[in-house]
Amino acid sequence: MSYAIIRNTKYKRENLKGIFRHNERRNRNYSNNNIDKEKSYLNYSLKEPQYSYEKEFDRIREKYNLKGQIKVVSNIACEYIITSDKEFFKTIGEEETKRFFETAYKFVAEYKDLGEQYIISAKVHRDEQTPHMHLIFLPVVHTTDKKGNSIDKLACSEFWKAKDSYRQLQDAFYKYMVENGFDLQRGVPKEETNRQHYSVEEYKKITNFKQTKEVLKNMKLELPDVPDITDININRLSKKRDDKILEEIIKPKDDVIQSLYKDNIDLHRELSRQAKIIEEAEKYQKERDLIIADNEEMHKQVESIKTEYKEKEFNIEWKYKSKIKGLEKENNHLHRVVDKFYETVEKFIDWICQKFGIGESKELVREFEKETNMYIDPEKQLKKEEREKQWDLEI
């Protein structure tokens, strides 16, 4: 069964900057090889600090008027690291893992009536081997001043005043998590194991060592039994003993070394091959990026040409529409002029006939058309001229 794990570390003001950069993943590089930066996007906060831990400390202290004398050497903040083992989280799944840390957060806020307002940050890390939460808080105790007034006091030593403070913490945490439905067990108290209490970083190193040890367990090379030197007669130390050591100890290990050396060479070859593949992939990626960039540039040029064409098309259309409209207007005017002229000519002929007693105007028009071979009606005259042109072309 898995254990309910909660570890505490105390910090001075000078420690907060580095802790902030680590917990909130503000560093570019980390000495901890277990951090997979490609998975850092999976990290999330149950309480996000507005500012750095130092500024958050000052803000909270001023806002809640916290009492207590603070010296350079004073511990002003604490950090819980809360977790279990990797197999536990794998078994319960994503949703229950999320509930695990939310439940642990509630426990911290309620433990010793701390209050959520004194929690600076609660960050769940999913980019390391085992999910865990870093929770930074101010060790505030609720007490009274000399006049009997209730006050909140920043006092790390009083918060952890009891001799078995850490045992009480772990007992309470285990009980709280089990009551909330998590199948965990309480670790064996250090009084029974005589083990020391490790800091957060020390605990991480130990945990990582244990995980590494499990991997290496099956790779352990057993040395053959070596005869006890006390059982050998010094006077009889001879070639026989040397041969025995050579055959039973040195040669088997030499075979192992040779095998490892060969494996090392093969590994280097494979790494070289992988490096070439990566180099080719990077080259392909660069070429692909250039093609994409060229393609985007061509798209921009096409769009620019389309825009320019539309503008020209609009200008030409507008220009010719204006001309056509002008010609239509001029044509209509000419039609009116011709019609008016034709009407005037007819009236003039009528007037001549009446004035000089020539006779009917129609007869006069027919005589004019007969003698001159021309029509008074312009449309008839135009059709006549077109027929004559057609005849000339046929001849």
C-alpha positions as CSV (number, residue, x, y, z in Angstrom):
1,M,0.0,0.0,0.0
2,S,1.1,3.6,-0.7
3,Y,2.0,6.1,1.9
4,A,0.5,9.6,2.6
5,I,3.6,11.8,2.4
6,I,4.0,15.3,3.7
7,R,7.4,17.0,4.3
8,N,8.1,20.4,5.7
9,T,11.0,22.8,5.2
10,K,11.5,26.2,6.9
11,Y,12.9,29.2,4.9
12,K,14.5,32.5,5.7
13,R,13.8,35.5,3.5
14,E,17.0,35.0,1.5
15,N,15.8,31.6,0.4
16,L,12.5,32.7,-1.1
17,K,13.8,34.0,-4.4
18,G,15.3,30.7,-5.4
19,I,12.3,28.7,-4.2
20,F,10.0,31.0,-6.2
21,R,12.0,30.5,-9.4
22,H,12.0,26.7,-9.0
23,N,8.4,26.2,-7.9
24,E,6.9,28.6,-10.5
25,R,9.3,27.3,-13.2
26,R,11.0,30.6,-13.9
27,N,14.4,29.2,-14.6
28,R,15.7,28.3,-18.1
29,N,17.8,25.4,-16.9
30,Y,17.6,23.1,-13.9
31,S,20.2,20.9,-12.2
32,N,17.4,18.4,-11.4
33,N,17.5,16.0,-14.3
34,N,14.1,14.6,-13.4
35,I,12.4,17.8,-14.8
36,D,11.0,17.3,-18.2
37,K,10.5,20.8,-19.5
38,E,8.3,19.6,-22.4
39,K,5.8,18.5,-19.8
40,S,5.9,21.7,-17.7
41,Y,2.7,22.9,-19.4
42,L,0.9,20.1,-17.3
43,N,1.8,21.9,-14.0
44,Y,-1.0,23.9,-12.5
45,S,-1.7,26.1,-9.4
46,L,-4.3,25.7,-6.7
47,K,-3.2,29.1,-5.5
48,E,-1.4,31.5,-7.9
49,P,0.9,34.1,-6.3
50,Q,0.3,37.7,-7.5
51,Y,4.0,38.6,-7.1
52,S,7.3,36.9,-6.1
53,Y,7.2,35.1,-2.7
54,E,9.1,37.9,-1.1
55,K,6.6,40.5,-2.2
56,E,3.7,38.2,-1.4
57,F,5.1,37.8,2.1
58,D,5.3,41.6,2.6
59,R,1.8,42.1,1.1
60,I,0.1,39.5,3.3
61,R,2.0,40.7,6.4
62,E,0.8,44.3,5.9
63,K,-2.7,43.4,4.8
64,Y,-3.5,41.2,7.9
65,N,-1.3,43.3,10.3
66,L,0.7,40.3,11.4
67,K,2.6,40.8,14.6
68,G,6.0,39.3,15.5
69,Q,9.5,40.4,15.3
70,I,11.4,39.5,12.1
71,K,15.2,39.2,12.1
72,V,17.5,38.4,9.3
73,V,18.0,34.9,10.6
74,S,14.3,34.3,11.2
75,N,12.4,31.6,9.4
76,I,9.5,33.5,7.8
77,A,7.9,30.9,5.6
78,C,7.4,27.1,5.4
79,E,7.0,24.7,2.5
80,Y,5.1,21.5,2.4
81,I,5.9,18.9,-0.3
82,I,2.9,16.7,-0.6
83,T,2.9,13.4,-2.6
84,S,2.7,9.6,-2.6
85,D,4.5,7.1,-4.8
86,K,4.3,7.1,-8.6
87,E,2.3,3.8,-8.7
88,F,-0.4,5.3,-6.4
89,F,-1.1,8.2,-8.8
90,K,-1.0,5.9,-11.8
91,T,-3.6,3.6,-10.2
92,I,-6.1,6.3,-9.1
93,G,-6.0,8.2,-12.5
94,E,-6.1,11.9,-13.5
95,E,-9.3,13.0,-11.8
96,E,-8.5,11.4,-8.5
97,T,-5.0,12.7,-8.6
98,K,-6.4,16.2,-9.0
99,R,-8.8,15.6,-6.1
100,F,-5.9,14.3,-4.0
101,F,-4.0,17.7,-4.2
102,E,-7.2,19.7,-3.8
103,T,-8.0,17.7,-0.6
104,A,-4.4,18.2,0.6
105,Y,-4.7,22.0,0.0
106,K,-7.9,22.1,2.2
107,F,-6.1,20.1,4.9
108,V,-3.3,22.7,5.0
109,A,-5.7,25.6,5.2
110,E,-7.6,23.9,8.1
111,Y,-4.6,22.5,10.0
112,K,-3.9,24.5,13.1
113,D,-6.6,26.9,11.9
114,L,-4.0,28.4,9.5
115,G,-6.5,29.9,7.1
116,E,-6.2,30.0,3.3
117,Q,-5.2,33.7,3.4
118,Y,-1.8,32.8,4.7
119,I,-1.0,30.4,1.9
120,I,1.3,32.1,-0.6
121,S,1.4,29.5,-3.3
122,A,0.3,26.0,-4.1
123,K,1.9,24.5,-7.2
124,V,1.3,21.0,-8.5
125,H,4.3,19.7,-10.5
126,R,3.5,17.1,-13.2
127,D,6.8,17.4,-15.1
128,E,8.8,15.2,-12.8
129,Q,8.7,11.5,-12.2
130,T,6.1,11.6,-9.4
131,P,3.3,14.2,-9.2
132,H,3.7,16.4,-6.1
133,M,2.7,19.7,-4.7
134,H,4.8,22.6,-3.4
135,L,2.8,24.6,-0.9
136,I,4.4,27.8,0.6
137,F,2.7,29.4,3.6
138,L,3.3,31.7,6.5
139,P,3.6,30.0,9.9
140,V,0.9,32.1,11.7
141,V,-0.4,31.4,15.1
142,H,-3.6,32.8,16.5
143,T,-2.9,34.2,20.0
144,T,-3.5,37.2,22.3
145,D,-1.3,40.2,23.1
146,K,-0.5,41.4,26.7
147,K,-3.9,43.2,26.8
148,G,-5.8,40.1,25.9
149,N,-6.6,41.2,22.4
150,S,-6.8,38.5,19.7
151,I,-3.9,38.8,17.2
152,D,-2.3,36.8,14.4
153,K,1.4,36.4,14.9
154,L,4.1,35.3,12.5
155,A,6.1,32.9,14.6
156,C,7.7,29.8,13.0
157,S,9.1,28.6,16.3
158,E,5.7,28.8,18.0
159,F,3.9,27.1,15.0
160,W,6.3,24.1,15.4
161,K,6.6,24.5,19.2
162,A,5.6,21.0,20.2
163,K,8.4,18.4,20.4
164,D,6.5,16.0,18.1
165,S,5.1,18.7,15.8
166,Y,6.0,16.8,12.6
167,R,4.6,13.5,14.0
168,Q,1.3,15.4,14.7
169,L,1.3,16.9,11.2
170,Q,1.8,13.5,9.5
171,D,-0.8,11.8,11.8
172,A,-3.3,14.5,11.0
173,F,-2.5,14.5,7.2
174,Y,-2.8,10.7,7.0
175,K,-6.1,10.7,8.9
176,Y,-7.6,13.6,6.8
177,M,-6.7,11.9,3.5
178,V,-8.1,8.5,4.5
179,E,-11.3,10.1,5.7
180,N,-11.6,11.7,2.3
181,G,-11.5,8.4,0.5
182,F,-7.8,7.8,-0.3
183,D,-6.5,4.3,0.3
184,L,-3.2,5.2,2.0
185,Q,-1.3,4.2,5.0
186,R,0.7,6.1,7.7
187,G,4.5,5.8,7.4
188,V,6.3,4.3,10.4
189,P,7.2,7.1,12.8
190,K,10.9,7.9,13.1
191,E,10.8,7.1,16.8
192,E,10.3,3.4,15.8
193,T,12.8,3.4,12.9
194,N,15.4,5.8,14.3
195,R,15.5,7.5,10.9
196,Q,16.3,11.2,10.6
197,H,13.8,13.8,9.2
198,Y,14.9,14.7,5.7
199,S,14.5,18.1,4.0
200,V,12.5,18.4,0.8
201,E,15.5,18.3,-1.4
202,E,17.1,15.4,0.6
203,Y,13.9,13.5,0.4
204,K,13.7,14.0,-3.4
205,K,17.3,12.7,-3.8
206,I,16.5,9.6,-1.6
207,T,13.3,8.9,-3.5
208,N,15.2,9.2,-6.8
209,F,18.0,6.9,-5.5
210,K,15.4,4.3,-4.5
211,Q,13.9,4.4,-7.9
212,T,17.3,4.1,-9.5
213,K,18.2,1.3,-7.2
214,E,15.1,-0.7,-8.4
215,V,16.3,-0.3,-12.0
216,L,19.8,-1.4,-11.2
217,K,18.8,-4.2,-9.0
218,N,18.7,-6.7,-11.8
219,M,22.0,-5.5,-13.2
220,K,24.0,-6.2,-10.1
221,L,27.2,-8.0,-10.8
222,E,28.0,-10.7,-8.2
223,L,31.6,-11.2,-7.3
224,P,32.7,-14.8,-6.8
225,D,33.6,-15.9,-3.3
226,V,37.1,-15.0,-2.5
227,P,39.0,-17.2,0.0
228,D,39.6,-15.7,3.4
229,I,43.2,-14.6,3.5
230,T,43.5,-15.8,7.1
231,D,42.8,-19.4,5.8
232,I,45.8,-19.3,3.5
233,N,49.2,-20.2,4.8
234,I,51.4,-17.2,4.1
235,N,54.3,-19.5,3.3
236,R,52.3,-21.3,0.7
237,L,51.2,-18.2,-1.3
238,S,52.2,-19.2,-4.7
239,K,51.3,-19.4,-8.3
240,K,48.3,-21.6,-7.5
241,R,46.7,-18.8,-5.5
242,D,47.5,-16.2,-8.2
243,D,45.9,-18.5,-10.8
244,K,42.8,-19.0,-8.7
245,I,42.4,-15.2,-8.3
246,L,43.0,-14.8,-12.1
247,E,40.5,-17.5,-13.1
248,E,37.7,-16.8,-10.5
249,I,37.9,-13.0,-10.1
250,I,39.9,-11.2,-12.7
251,K,38.9,-13.1,-15.9
252,P,35.1,-13.0,-15.3
253,K,35.2,-9.3,-14.6
254,D,37.5,-8.8,-17.6
255,D,34.8,-10.5,-19.7
256,V,32.2,-8.2,-18.3
257,I,34.4,-5.2,-19.0
258,Q,35.0,-6.3,-22.6
259,S,31.3,-6.9,-23.1
260,L,30.5,-3.5,-21.6
261,Y,33.2,-1.9,-23.9
262,K,31.6,-3.6,-26.9
263,D,28.2,-2.4,-25.8
264,N,29.6,1.1,-25.4
265,I,31.0,1.1,-29.0
266,D,27.6,-0.1,-30.3
267,L,26.0,2.6,-28.3
268,H,28.3,5.3,-29.7
269,R,27.5,4.0,-33.3
270,E,23.8,4.2,-32.6
271,L,24.1,7.7,-31.2
272,S,26.1,8.8,-34.2
273,R,23.4,7.3,-36.5
274,Q,20.7,9.1,-34.5
275,A,22.7,12.3,-34.6
276,K,22.8,12.1,-38.4
277,I,19.1,11.5,-38.5
278,I,18.5,14.5,-36.3
279,E,20.8,16.6,-38.5
280,E,18.9,15.5,-41.6
281,A,15.6,16.2,-39.9
282,E,16.8,19.7,-38.9
283,K,18.0,20.3,-42.5
284,Y,14.6,19.2,-43.8
285,Q,12.8,21.4,-41.2
286,K,14.8,24.4,-42.4
287,E,14.0,23.7,-46.0
288,R,10.4,23.2,-45.1
289,D,10.3,26.5,-43.2
290,L,11.8,28.2,-46.3
291,I,9.2,26.7,-48.6
292,I,6.4,27.7,-46.2
293,A,7.9,31.3,-46.1
294,D,8.1,31.4,-49.9
295,N,4.6,30.1,-50.2
296,E,3.3,32.7,-47.8
297,E,5.1,35.4,-49.8
298,M,3.5,34.2,-53.0
299,H,0.1,34.2,-51.4
300,K,0.7,37.8,-50.4
301,Q,1.8,38.7,-53.9
302,V,-1.3,37.0,-55.4
303,E,-3.6,38.8,-53.0
304,S,-1.9,42.1,-53.9
305,I,-2.4,41.4,-57.6
306,K,-6.0,40.5,-57.1
307,T,-6.5,43.8,-55.2
308,E,-4.8,45.8,-57.9
309,Y,-6.8,44.0,-60.6
310,K,-10.1,44.8,-58.9
311,E,-9.1,48.4,-58.5
312,K,-8.2,48.7,-62.2
313,E,-11.3,46.8,-63.2
314,F,-13.5,49.2,-61.2
315,N,-11.7,52.2,-62.7
316,I,-12.1,51.0,-66.3
317,E,-15.7,50.0,-65.7
318,W,-16.5,53.3,-64.2
319,K,-14.6,55.1,-67.1
320,Y,-16.4,53.3,-69.9
321,K,-19.8,53.5,-68.2
322,S,-19.3,57.3,-68.0
323,K,-18.4,57.4,-71.8
324,I,-21.3,55.1,-72.8
325,K,-23.7,57.2,-70.7
326,G,-22.3,60.4,-72.4
327,L,-22.7,58.9,-75.9
328,E,-26.3,57.7,-75.1
329,K,-27.1,61.2,-74.0
330,E,-25.5,62.7,-77.2
331,N,-27.4,60.2,-79.4
332,N,-30.7,61.0,-77.8
333,H,-30.0,64.7,-78.4
334,L,-29.2,64.0,-82.1
335,H,-32.4,62.0,-82.5
336,R,-34.4,64.9,-81.1
337,V,-32.6,67.4,-83.4
338,V,-33.2,65.2,-86.5
339,D,-36.9,64.6,-85.6
340,K,-37.3,68.4,-85.1
341,F,-35.6,69.1,-88.4
342,Y,-37.7,66.7,-90.3
343,E,-40.8,68.2,-88.7
344,T,-39.6,71.7,-89.6
345,V,-39.0,70.6,-93.3
346,E,-42.5,69.2,-93.5
347,K,-44.0,72.4,-92.2
348,F,-41.9,74.5,-94.5
349,I,-43.1,72.5,-97.6
350,D,-46.7,72.9,-96.5
351,W,-46.1,76.6,-96.1
352,I,-44.5,76.9,-99.6
353,C,-47.4,75.0,-101.2
354,Q,-50.0,77.2,-99.6
355,K,-48.1,80.4,-100.2
356,F,-47.6,79.9,-103.9
357,G,-50.6,77.7,-104.6
358,I,-48.5,74.9,-105.8
359,G,-50.8,72.1,-104.7
360,E,-50.6,69.3,-102.2
361,S,-47.4,69.1,-100.2
362,K,-47.2,65.3,-100.7
363,E,-47.2,65.7,-104.5
364,L,-44.5,68.3,-104.2
365,V,-42.4,65.9,-102.1
366,R,-42.9,63.1,-104.6
367,E,-41.8,65.3,-107.5
368,F,-38.7,66.4,-105.5
369,E,-37.8,62.8,-104.7
370,K,-38.3,61.7,-108.3
371,E,-36.3,64.5,-109.8
372,T,-33.4,64.5,-107.3
373,N,-33.5,60.7,-106.6
374,M,-33.4,61.6,-102.8
375,Y,-35.8,61.0,-100.0
376,I,-37.0,63.7,-97.6
377,D,-37.3,61.0,-94.9
378,P,-33.7,60.5,-93.6
379,E,-34.3,56.9,-92.7
380,K,-35.4,56.0,-96.2
381,Q,-32.5,57.9,-97.6
382,L,-30.0,56.1,-95.4
383,K,-31.4,52.7,-96.4
384,K,-31.3,53.7,-100.1
385,E,-27.6,54.6,-99.8
386,E,-26.7,51.4,-98.0
387,R,-28.4,49.3,-100.8
388,E,-26.4,51.2,-103.4
389,K,-23.2,50.6,-101.6
390,Q,-24.0,46.9,-101.4
391,W,-24.8,46.8,-105.1
392,D,-21.4,48.5,-105.9
393,L,-19.6,45.8,-103.8
394,E,-21.4,43.0,-105.6
395,I,-20.5,44.4,-109.0
